[in-house]
Amino acid sequence: MSLRMNLVGLLCGPKRECRTGCVRPHSGPGRAKRGRRHWPPAEGLRGISKGGAPWLVGFAVTLLVTGPWLSGSEAQSPQPIHSTYQGGIDEPVGPTHFWRAAAAQTRPTITSTIRVIVPDDNAELSFENEVTKTTGTIRDLETPPLEPGRAYQYTFSVKWTPNNYTTITRKRTISFKAGESITVDLTIDASNDRAQIRYVPTPDFVVDAMIRLARIRRDDVVYEPGCGDARITIAAVRAGARRGVGIDLDAERVAESRTNVRGAELDDRIDVRAGDALDIKDLGEASVVFLYMGDEFDLMIRPLLWKQLKVGARVVSHRFTMGDWTPDETVHLDQGDAGEYRVHLWTITQEVKNRAANF
């Protein structure tokens, strides 16, 4: 540790944490209950300056021991400190910047208000990966004191469960200038939305109906996003498909699928991957895609199907549909007291490809 750092530590005393950097939900009728949420400090050195008069002495001694009239190892500053609070990188903080830091204590400051609209009353709202304790579809927040005219950048994310088998996560990064009032609408679908689906196995009689509806051929390559135990992919390859690919987020499901593929002696024809089904890079190789994921997920993957699949490719879904993309064919499976099951088929046409180009 340099002489400069030792002296500052001795004269200033222990560093105190700045308590100004927090998000304060507004109070009032219909608004979230008041609470405190810590945001990154607006000035990297603010916590140091709370020592009062001892800080000034430390500052003066720092100038004496680190000024240009000294040479040698004691005069060198520590590695620059960078603040990432504003989404950019501030200027390095070293001995020559202490005067600027001192002057910053007297600068005028201003706050910004941020209204965040979320899809569900009980949605979990996070700021910079820290969960807030707010509820309601409208959340009003206030920033800590900011430097007027300066640009800032924050990232919000929201997580909610539209049903008992789907969890959706949505992120949004905003840029603004200090003093501005901003609205962040997290109810609007975004291309970076992600969904986690609870595993529910497809009954074997439904698997058989899906294979028949897909009209599997010898040259088919089948993909199954969210493959679960891979039973549909295995059935498709056994029905004559050239090869299959299953993708799942759940490590336990991936292990189970690989075990089942080995048991079926189809290791050389079926590839089971661990990963997000919305991040498939080679989806365009599929001639058939099997789905049993949910309406929300189907709408997320629909743009990828439209853009990447070739004309003539088929999409088969157990139960769930694709919004306003009407199925070419639907098979109803009446199971008496167990209820009715439905299997849907869509075919990629040139019209669909043209529609995808306008997205």
Sine and cosine of phi, psi and omega as CSV:
sin_phi,cos_phi,sin_psi,cos_psi,sin_omega,cos_omega
0.00,0.00,0.68,-0.73,-0.04,-1.00
-0.96,0.28,0.29,-0.96,0.05,-1.00
-0.86,0.51,-0.64,0.77,0.00,-1.00
-0.85,0.53,-0.72,0.69,-0.04,-1.00
-0.92,0.39,-0.61,0.79,0.03,-1.00
-0.89,0.46,-0.68,0.73,-0.04,-1.00
-0.93,0.37,-0.68,0.73,0.01,-1.00
-0.88,0.47,-0.66,0.75,0.01,-1.00
-0.90,0.44,-0.65,0.76,-0.02,-1.00
-0.93,0.36,-0.66,0.75,-0.09,-1.00
-0.99,0.15,-0.53,0.85,-0.06,-1.00
-1.00,0.05,-0.35,0.94,-0.07,-1.00
0.99,0.16,-0.08,-1.00,-0.05,-1.00
-0.90,0.44,0.58,-0.81,0.03,-1.00
-0.91,0.42,0.70,-0.71,0.02,-1.00
-0.95,-0.30,0.61,-0.79,-0.04,-1.00
-0.97,0.23,0.73,-0.68,0.04,-1.00
-0.95,0.30,0.73,-0.68,-0.01,-1.00
-0.96,-0.28,0.24,0.97,-0.01,-1.00
-1.00,0.03,-0.27,0.96,-0.10,-0.99
-1.00,0.02,0.95,0.32,0.00,-1.00
-0.66,-0.75,0.46,-0.89,0.08,-1.00
-1.00,0.03,0.77,-0.64,-0.01,-1.00
-0.90,-0.44,0.97,-0.24,0.08,-1.00
-0.86,0.51,0.71,-0.70,0.02,-1.00
-0.89,0.45,0.49,-0.87,0.12,-0.99
-0.98,-0.21,0.19,-0.98,0.03,-1.00
0.73,-0.69,0.16,-0.99,-0.03,-1.00
-0.85,0.52,0.76,-0.65,0.10,-0.99
0.97,0.24,0.06,1.00,-0.02,-1.00
-0.95,-0.31,0.15,-0.99,-0.09,-1.00
-0.92,0.39,0.48,-0.88,0.03,-1.00
-0.90,0.44,0.66,-0.75,-0.05,-1.00
-0.86,0.51,0.65,-0.76,0.05,-1.00
-0.31,-0.95,0.03,-1.00,-0.01,-1.00
-0.84,-0.54,0.75,-0.66,0.08,-1.00
-0.80,-0.60,0.79,-0.61,-0.06,-1.00
-0.98,0.19,0.81,-0.59,0.13,-0.99
-0.96,-0.29,0.32,-0.95,0.03,-1.00
-0.86,0.51,0.60,-0.80,-0.04,-1.00
-0.87,0.50,0.62,-0.79,-0.04,-1.00
-0.95,0.30,-0.43,0.90,0.06,-1.00
-0.76,-0.65,0.79,-0.61,-0.09,-1.00
-0.88,0.47,-0.40,0.91,-0.07,-1.00
-0.97,-0.25,0.05,1.00,-0.11,-0.99
-0.86,0.51,-0.61,0.79,0.00,-1.00
-0.90,0.45,-0.46,0.89,-0.01,-1.00
-0.96,0.28,-0.56,0.83,-0.17,-0.99
-0.97,0.24,-0.15,0.99,-0.09,-1.00
-0.96,0.27,0.03,1.00,0.02,-1.00
-0.96,0.27,-0.21,0.98,0.04,-1.00
0.96,0.29,-0.71,-0.71,-0.07,-1.00
-0.83,0.55,-0.70,0.72,0.03,-1.00
-0.83,0.56,-0.52,0.86,0.03,-1.00
-0.90,0.44,-0.65,0.76,0.00,-1.00
-0.89,0.45,-0.64,0.76,0.05,-1.00
-0.89,0.45,-0.69,0.72,0.02,-1.00
-0.87,0.48,-0.64,0.77,0.01,-1.00
-0.89,0.46,-0.68,0.73,-0.01,-1.00
-0.90,0.43,-0.70,0.72,0.00,-1.00
-0.91,0.41,-0.59,0.80,0.04,-1.00
-0.86,0.52,-0.69,0.73,0.03,-1.00
-0.88,0.48,-0.63,0.78,-0.03,-1.00
-0.91,0.41,-0.68,0.73,-0.13,-0.99
-1.00,0.01,-0.17,0.98,-0.03,-1.00
-0.87,-0.50,0.10,0.99,-0.05,-1.00
-0.94,0.35,0.19,-0.98,-0.07,-1.00
-0.92,0.40,-0.25,0.97,0.01,-1.00
-0.97,0.23,-0.16,0.99,0.07,-1.00
-0.98,-0.20,0.43,-0.90,0.09,-1.00
-0.66,-0.75,0.17,-0.98,0.00,-1.00
0.99,-0.17,-0.04,-1.00,-0.13,-0.99
-0.91,0.41,-0.53,0.85,-0.04,-1.00
-0.90,0.43,-0.42,0.91,-0.09,-1.00
-0.99,0.10,-0.13,0.99,-0.06,-1.00
-0.99,0.11,0.62,-0.79,-0.02,-1.00
-1.00,0.08,0.34,-0.94,0.10,-1.00
-0.94,0.35,0.06,-1.00,0.04,-1.00
-0.86,0.51,0.61,-0.80,-0.02,-1.00
-0.84,0.54,0.58,-0.81,0.06,-1.00
-0.97,-0.23,0.77,-0.64,-0.02,-1.00
-0.91,-0.41,0.68,-0.74,0.10,-1.00
-0.99,-0.11,0.77,-0.64,0.05,-1.00
-0.96,-0.26,0.26,0.97,-0.09,-1.00
-0.88,0.47,-0.60,0.80,-0.09,-1.00
-1.00,-0.06,0.16,0.99,0.02,-1.00
0.99,0.14,-0.05,1.00,0.12,-0.99
-0.81,-0.58,-0.27,-0.96,0.03,-1.00
-0.87,-0.49,0.84,-0.54,0.05,-1.00
-0.95,0.32,0.14,-0.99,0.06,-1.00
-0.91,0.42,0.54,-0.84,0.03,-1.00
-0.86,0.51,0.55,-0.84,0.03,-1.00
-0.96,-0.28,0.88,-0.47,0.02,-1.00
-0.57,-0.82,-0.20,-0.98,-0.04,-1.00
-0.82,0.57,-0.63,0.78,-0.05,-1.00
-0.96,0.27,-0.13,0.99,-0.02,-1.00
-0.97,-0.26,0.05,1.00,-0.03,-1.00
-0.91,0.41,-0.60,0.80,0.01,-1.00
-0.90,0.44,-0.63,0.77,0.04,-1.00
-0.89,0.45,-0.64,0.77,0.02,-1.00
-0.90,0.44,-0.63,0.78,0.02,-1.00
-0.91,0.41,-0.66,0.75,0.00,-1.00
-0.91,0.42,-0.50,0.87,-0.03,-1.00
-0.89,0.45,-0.40,0.92,-0.03,-1.00
-0.92,0.40,-0.38,0.92,-0.04,-1.00
-0.97,-0.26,0.04,1.00,0.01,-1.00
-0.92,0.39,0.51,-0.86,0.12,-0.99
-0.94,0.35,0.52,-0.85,0.02,-1.00
-0.78,-0.63,0.26,-0.96,-0.01,-1.00
-0.50,-0.86,0.43,-0.90,0.03,-1.00
-0.93,-0.38,0.31,-0.95,0.10,-0.99
-0.88,-0.48,0.55,-0.84,0.11,-0.99
-0.97,-0.25,0.66,-0.75,-0.03,-1.00
-0.80,-0.60,0.88,-0.47,0.08,-1.00
-0.99,-0.15,0.84,-0.54,-0.02,-1.00
-0.93,-0.38,0.82,-0.57,0.03,-1.00
-0.97,-0.24,0.82,-0.57,-0.07,-1.00
-0.87,-0.49,0.32,-0.95,-0.13,-0.99
-0.96,0.28,-0.31,0.95,-0.14,-0.99
-0.54,-0.84,0.57,-0.82,-0.01,-1.00
-0.81,0.58,-0.62,0.79,-0.08,-1.00
-0.98,-0.19,0.27,0.96,0.02,-1.00
-0.88,0.48,0.58,-0.81,0.02,-1.00
-1.00,0.03,0.91,-0.42,-0.02,-1.00
-0.98,-0.22,0.77,-0.63,0.02,-1.00
-0.85,-0.52,0.55,-0.83,0.11,-0.99
-0.86,-0.52,0.86,-0.52,-0.03,-1.00
0.76,0.66,0.73,0.69,0.07,-1.00
0.93,0.36,0.19,0.98,0.07,-1.00
-0.94,-0.33,0.83,-0.56,-0.06,-1.00
-0.95,0.30,0.74,-0.68,0.06,-1.00
-1.00,-0.03,0.38,-0.92,0.01,-1.00
-0.97,-0.23,0.88,0.47,-0.02,-1.00
-0.84,-0.55,0.41,-0.91,0.03,-1.00
-0.69,-0.73,0.14,-0.99,-0.03,-1.00
1.00,-0.09,0.31,-0.95,0.00,-1.00
-0.99,0.17,-0.27,0.96,0.07,-1.00
-0.86,-0.51,0.86,-0.51,-0.02,-1.00
-0.88,-0.47,0.87,-0.50,0.00,-1.00
-0.98,-0.21,0.81,-0.58,-0.05,-1.00
-0.80,-0.60,0.41,-0.91,0.07,-1.00
-0.80,-0.59,0.68,-0.73,-0.01,-1.00
-0.98,0.22,0.24,-0.97,0.21,-0.98
-0.94,0.34,0.13,-0.99,0.03,-1.00
-0.84,0.54,0.74,-0.67,-0.03,-1.00
-0.87,-0.50,0.32,-0.95,0.02,-1.00
-0.99,0.15,0.86,-0.52,-0.05,-1.00
-0.81,0.58,0.68,-0.73,0.07,-1.00
0.99,0.15,-0.11,0.99,-0.05,-1.00
-1.00,0.03,0.53,-0.85,-0.01,-1.00
-1.00,0.01,0.65,-0.76,0.01,-1.00
-0.75,-0.66,0.33,-0.94,0.00,-1.00
-0.60,-0.80,0.79,-0.61,0.00,-1.00
-0.79,-0.61,0.48,-0.88,0.06,-1.00
-0.88,-0.47,0.81,-0.59,0.06,-1.00
-0.93,-0.36,0.50,-0.86,0.14,-0.99
-0.65,-0.76,0.51,-0.86,0.00,-1.00
-0.76,-0.65,0.62,-0.79,0.01,-1.00
-0.76,-0.65,0.75,-0.66,0.01,-1.00
-0.50,-0.87,0.25,-0.97,-0.04,-1.00
-0.86,-0.52,0.99,-0.17,0.00,-1.00
-0.93,0.37,-0.33,0.94,0.07,-1.00
-0.44,-0.90,-0.04,-1.00,-0.13,-0.99
-0.99,0.13,0.09,1.00,0.03,-1.00
-0.79,-0.61,0.03,1.00,-0.06,-1.00
-0.79,-0.62,0.74,-0.67,0.16,-0.99
-0.84,-0.55,0.83,-0.56,-0.06,-1.00
-0.94,-0.35,0.66,-0.75,0.08,-1.00
-0.85,-0.52,0.72,-0.69,0.00,-1.00
-0.72,-0.69,0.70,-0.72,-0.01,-1.00
-0.86,-0.52,0.51,-0.86,0.05,-1.00
-0.53,-0.85,0.76,-0.65,0.07,-1.00
-0.96,-0.29,0.75,-0.66,-0.03,-1.00
-0.87,-0.49,0.52,-0.86,0.10,-0.99
-0.84,-0.54,0.63,-0.78,-0.04,-1.00
-0.35,-0.94,0.20,-0.98,0.09,-1.00
-0.96,-0.27,0.56,-0.83,-0.02,-1.00
-0.79,0.61,0.70,-0.71,0.01,-1.00
0.99,-0.14,-0.32,0.95,0.00,-1.00
-0.97,0.24,0.47,-0.88,0.14,-0.99
-0.98,-0.19,0.76,-0.65,-0.14,-0.99
-0.81,-0.58,0.58,-0.81,0.14,-0.99
-0.90,-0.44,0.78,-0.63,0.03,-1.00
-0.92,-0.40,0.93,-0.37,-0.04,-1.00
-0.99,-0.12,0.97,-0.25,0.00,-1.00
-0.99,-0.11,0.27,0.96,0.07,-1.00
-1.00,-0.03,-0.15,0.99,-0.05,-1.00
-1.00,0.02,0.77,-0.64,0.03,-1.00
-0.84,0.54,0.58,-0.81,0.02,-1.00
-0.71,-0.71,0.44,-0.90,-0.06,-1.00
-0.92,0.39,-0.33,0.94,0.01,-1.00
-0.99,-0.11,0.21,0.98,0.09,-1.00
-0.87,0.50,0.57,-0.82,0.04,-1.00
-0.75,-0.66,0.53,-0.85,-0.02,-1.00
-0.75,-0.66,0.63,-0.78,0.13,-0.99
-0.90,-0.44,0.81,-0.59,-0.13,-0.99
-0.94,-0.35,0.75,-0.66,0.07,-1.00
-0.94,0.35,0.70,-0.72,-0.06,-1.00
-0.95,0.30,0.80,-0.60,0.14,-0.99
-0.72,-0.69,0.88,-0.48,-0.05,-1.00
-0.93,0.37,0.56,-0.83,0.06,-1.00
-0.99,0.12,0.78,-0.62,0.03,-1.00
-0.84,0.54,0.54,-0.84,-0.08,-1.00
-0.87,0.49,-0.61,0.79,-0.01,-1.00
-0.92,0.39,-0.47,0.88,0.08,-1.00
-0.96,0.27,-0.62,0.78,0.07,-1.00
-0.84,0.54,-0.72,0.69,0.01,-1.00
-0.86,0.50,-0.66,0.75,0.00,-1.00
-0.92,0.39,-0.60,0.80,0.02,-1.00
-0.91,0.42,-0.67,0.74,0.00,-1.00
-0.90,0.44,-0.69,0.72,0.02,-1.00
-0.89,0.45,-0.68,0.73,-0.04,-1.00
-0.92,0.39,-0.52,0.85,0.01,-1.00
-0.96,0.29,-0.32,0.95,-0.02,-1.00
0.80,0.61,0.87,0.49,-0.07,-1.00
-0.85,0.53,0.71,-0.71,0.05,-1.00
-0.87,-0.49,0.22,-0.98,-0.09,-1.00
-0.91,0.41,-0.45,0.89,-0.03,-1.00
-1.00,-0.07,0.12,0.99,-0.05,-1.00
-0.96,0.30,0.60,-0.80,0.17,-0.98
-0.89,-0.45,0.89,-0.46,-0.09,-1.00
-0.97,-0.26,0.66,-0.75,0.07,-1.00
-0.87,-0.50,0.62,-0.78,0.03,-1.00
-0.76,-0.65,1.00,-0.06,0.09,-1.00
-0.92,0.39,0.78,-0.63,-0.08,-1.00
0.94,0.33,0.86,0.51,-0.19,-0.98
-0.97,0.25,-0.24,0.97,0.02,-1.00
0.88,0.48,-0.92,-0.39,0.01,-1.00
-0.99,-0.16,0.15,0.99,0.08,-1.00
0.94,0.34,0.27,0.96,-0.06,-1.00
-0.90,0.45,-0.57,0.82,-0.02,-1.00
-0.95,0.32,-0.69,0.72,0.01,-1.00
-0.89,0.45,-0.68,0.73,0.03,-1.00
-0.88,0.48,-0.69,0.72,0.00,-1.00
-0.89,0.45,-0.62,0.79,-0.01,-1.00
-0.92,0.39,-0.66,0.75,0.01,-1.00
-0.94,0.34,-0.63,0.78,0.07,-1.00
-0.90,0.44,-0.48,0.88,0.02,-1.00
-0.98,0.19,-0.10,1.00,0.09,-1.00
0.80,-0.60,-0.10,0.99,0.02,-1.00
-0.88,0.48,0.57,-0.82,-0.06,-1.00
-0.91,0.41,-0.69,0.72,0.05,-1.00
-0.36,-0.93,0.21,-0.98,-0.02,-1.00
-0.65,-0.76,0.40,-0.91,0.04,-1.00
-0.72,-0.70,0.80,-0.59,0.09,-1.00
-0.90,-0.43,0.63,-0.78,-0.02,-1.00
-0.76,-0.65,0.71,-0.70,0.03,-1.00
-0.49,-0.87,0.56,-0.83,0.05,-1.00
-0.98,0.21,-0.50,0.87,-0.14,-0.99
-0.99,0.13,0.88,-0.47,-0.04,-1.00
-0.88,0.48,-0.58,0.82,0.01,-1.00
-0.91,0.41,-0.65,0.76,0.02,-1.00
-0.92,0.38,-0.63,0.78,0.03,-1.00
-0.87,0.49,-0.72,0.70,0.01,-1.00
-0.89,0.46,-0.68,0.74,0.01,-1.00
-0.90,0.44,-0.66,0.75,0.01,-1.00
-0.88,0.47,-0.70,0.71,-0.01,-1.00
-0.90,0.44,-0.61,0.79,0.06,-1.00
-0.89,0.45,-0.68,0.73,0.01,-1.00
-0.92,0.40,-0.60,0.80,0.02,-1.00
-0.91,0.41,-0.67,0.74,0.05,-1.00
-0.90,0.44,-0.65,0.76,0.02,-1.00
-0.89,0.46,-0.51,0.86,0.02,-1.00
-1.00,0.07,-0.01,1.00,-0.01,-1.00
0.83,0.55,0.70,0.71,0.01,-1.00
-0.85,-0.52,0.43,0.90,-0.03,-1.00
-0.84,0.54,-0.56,0.83,-0.06,-1.00
-0.99,0.16,-0.10,0.99,-0.05,-1.00
-0.83,-0.55,-0.18,0.98,-0.01,-1.00
-0.80,-0.59,0.79,-0.62,0.04,-1.00
-0.94,-0.35,0.86,-0.51,0.04,-1.00
-0.96,-0.27,0.83,-0.55,-0.08,-1.00
-0.90,-0.44,0.57,-0.82,0.14,-0.99
-1.00,-0.06,0.82,-0.57,0.00,-1.00
0.28,-0.96,0.04,-1.00,0.00,-1.00
-0.99,0.11,0.80,-0.59,-0.03,-1.00
-0.90,0.43,-0.30,0.95,0.03,-1.00
-1.00,0.06,-0.01,1.00,0.01,-1.00
-0.92,-0.39,0.33,0.94,0.00,-1.00
-0.92,0.40,0.84,-0.54,-0.05,-1.00
-1.00,0.06,-0.42,0.91,-0.09,-1.00
-0.91,-0.42,0.52,0.85,-0.01,-1.00
-0.86,0.51,-0.45,0.89,-0.02,-1.00
-0.90,0.44,-0.25,0.97,0.03,-1.00
-0.98,0.20,-0.24,0.97,-0.05,-1.00
-0.97,0.23,0.64,-0.77,0.17,-0.99
-0.97,-0.25,-0.30,0.95,0.07,-1.00
-0.66,-0.75,0.72,-0.69,0.08,-1.00
-0.85,-0.53,0.81,-0.59,0.04,-1.00
-0.97,-0.23,0.67,-0.75,-0.04,-1.00
-0.69,-0.72,0.63,-0.78,0.26,-0.97
-0.48,-0.87,0.97,0.23,-0.22,-0.98
-0.78,-0.63,-0.45,0.90,-0.05,-1.00
0.84,-0.54,0.44,-0.90,-0.02,-1.00
-0.87,0.49,-0.64,0.77,-0.04,-1.00
-0.91,0.42,-0.72,0.70,0.01,-1.00
-0.90,0.43,-0.66,0.75,-0.01,-1.00
-0.85,0.53,-0.61,0.79,0.03,-1.00
-0.95,0.33,-0.49,0.87,0.05,-1.00
-0.94,0.33,-0.65,0.76,-0.06,-1.00
-1.00,0.08,-0.26,0.97,-0.04,-1.00
-0.82,0.58,-0.73,0.69,0.03,-1.00
-0.87,0.50,-0.55,0.83,0.03,-1.00
-0.94,0.35,-0.64,0.77,0.05,-1.00
-0.89,0.46,-0.71,0.70,-0.02,-1.00
-0.89,0.45,-0.67,0.74,-0.09,-1.00
-0.98,0.18,-0.60,0.80,-0.17,-0.99
-0.99,-0.13,-0.54,0.84,-0.03,-1.00
-0.95,0.31,0.51,-0.86,0.02,-1.00
-0.99,0.11,0.37,-0.93,0.08,-1.00
-0.85,0.53,0.75,-0.66,-0.04,-1.00
0.98,-0.20,-0.28,0.96,0.03,-1.00
-0.92,0.40,0.50,-0.87,-0.03,-1.00
-0.90,-0.44,0.53,-0.85,0.07,-1.00
-0.84,-0.55,0.81,-0.58,-0.01,-1.00
-0.85,-0.53,0.79,-0.61,-0.03,-1.00
-0.80,-0.60,0.73,-0.69,0.15,-0.99
-0.99,0.14,0.89,-0.46,0.14,-0.99
0.97,0.23,-0.79,0.61,-0.22,-0.98
-1.00,0.01,0.49,-0.87,-0.09,-1.00
-0.94,-0.35,-0.17,-0.99,-0.13,-0.99
-0.82,-0.58,0.68,0.73,0.02,-1.00
0.93,0.38,-0.79,-0.61,-0.04,-1.00
-1.00,0.06,0.13,0.99,0.12,-0.99
-1.00,0.06,0.98,-0.18,-0.11,-0.99
-0.95,0.30,0.72,-0.69,0.03,-1.00
-0.88,0.47,0.53,-0.85,0.10,-0.99
-0.96,0.28,-0.49,0.87,-0.05,-1.00
-0.41,-0.91,0.61,-0.79,0.06,-1.00
-0.74,-0.67,0.76,-0.65,0.02,-1.00
-0.96,-0.29,0.76,-0.65,0.02,-1.00
-0.97,-0.23,0.77,-0.64,-0.02,-1.00
-0.90,-0.44,0.98,-0.22,-0.04,-1.00
-0.99,0.11,0.87,-0.49,-0.03,-1.00
-0.92,-0.40,0.48,0.88,0.05,-1.00
0.89,0.46,-0.84,-0.54,-0.03,-1.00
-0.90,0.43,-0.41,0.91,0.00,-1.00
-0.97,0.23,-0.16,0.99,0.03,-1.00
1.00,-0.09,-0.13,-0.99,-0.04,-1.00
-0.96,-0.29,0.68,-0.73,0.07,-1.00
-0.94,-0.34,0.54,-0.84,0.00,-1.00
-0.79,-0.61,0.62,-0.78,0.07,-1.00
-0.79,-0.61,0.75,-0.66,-0.11,-0.99
-0.90,-0.43,0.53,-0.85,0.03,-1.00
-0.79,-0.62,0.74,-0.67,0.15,-0.99
-0.83,-0.56,0.50,-0.86,0.07,-1.00
-0.84,-0.54,0.71,-0.70,0.03,-1.00
-0.96,0.27,0.85,-0.52,0.02,-1.00
-0.90,-0.44,0.15,-0.99,0.06,-1.00
-0.90,0.43,-0.54,0.84,0.06,-1.00
-0.88,0.48,-0.66,0.76,0.04,-1.00
-0.90,0.43,-0.67,0.75,0.02,-1.00
-0.89,0.46,-0.63,0.78,0.03,-1.00
-0.91,0.40,-0.62,0.78,0.03,-1.00
-0.90,0.43,-0.64,0.77,0.02,-1.00
-0.89,0.45,-0.56,0.83,-0.01,-1.00
-0.91,0.41,-0.38,0.92,-0.02,-1.00
-1.00,-0.02,-0.03,1.00,0.00,-1.00
-0.97,0.25,0.00,0.00,0.00,0.00
